Structure formats: structure tokens, C-alpha cells
Amino acid sequence: NKERLEEVKSLSTQHRFFHNQLEFIEVFKERGGFDVIVGNPPWISINFQLDTLLSEFKPEVFVKGYASSDVRKLNDEFLLINKLYKSLFFEEVVFNDSLQIFSKSKVNYPNNNSSKSNLHKLITENSLHIGKSIGLVVDKGVFDDPNSGELRKSLYPRMGYLFRFRNELKLFS
């Protein structure tokens, strides 16, 4: 359905999502998925950061390190006086809530039992479903988080190697 595909393309551009099965339809139709997936998924929690959005309009929020109560108060005031901010605020809230609901859906991510989703675990799980062989830099949280048991059960049978490195040079915090 051409109209439906155009709508999906439009929504994917608007909401910045990438749908592997649509973008690489021939790979999934002919081969059932990717032969190899290699990556380093970001360790980013999915949550709405009010101070980050507000600092786009009022940089002093970050520069001066406003307390949460001050950020909420300034947000309430700013919502009343700035139409662009109000529009962006509600767009961000809806986007974040939608992403939380999508990522917690057992249909989309059956192994996600976390109350707070993060992109790292979601990408890791997605890789298990769309790739035959995967090579990922995986954070230790996947192995020691009590809520990641289902993800570990899916991951362990597919693991050929696990390398653990010690950050001896302290290049990263």
C-alpha cells in the first residue's frame, strides 16, 4: 500500500525512528535478517529531562545549577508566557511517554522487565531478533541487573565470547 508506506516514511522522519524491516526489506524477505550486527549501543536512559529542555531557552538553568524545585517553578512560569516553549514541552512529554510505553510493551521487547528502560538493553534485545551473529559492546548492567534476567536468558545461548576489560588508564569515568 503506497499511501501507507508514505505515511510510515513521514512518521519515521518526524519522530526519528529507523525501522530495519522497512529500510532493508529485501534482507528480511530473502534472508530472514542480517547475517552480522556489530555495534556499541548507547547507555542512555529513556526519561524526560525538564532541566535540559528549559536550558535551551534559559541557559542559566545549567550554568547556575538550579535546584529541581526552582526548575519546576520556572517551567510553570515559562509555559504561561512562551508559546514555542509550551509547544516543545508538550511535544517532548508526549514523545517520551510514547517511547516509554513502546519500550515496555511485551510485544516489542518481551525480555524487558525494567521499570526504567534504556537504549542499550533495547538495542541489545533487538539485535538478538534481527541478526544471526552479533558482536556488541555490552555494559555489565546487562549481566548484574536483577531485572535483566530474561534478556540474559536470550543472550547467553548466543554468546561465543565475553571479554571483560579493566579501565586501568582511567580514560573514562
Buried (B, 14 or more C-beta within 10 A) or exposed (E): EEEEEEEBEEEBEEEEEEEBEEEBEEBBEEEEBBEEBEBEBEEEEBEBEBBEBBBEBBEEBBEEEBEEEEBBEBBEEBBEEBEEBEEBBEEBEEEBEEBBEBBBEEEEBEBBBBEEBBBBBBBBBBBBEBBEEBBBEBBEBBBEBEEBEBBBEBBEEEEEEEEEEEEEEEEEE
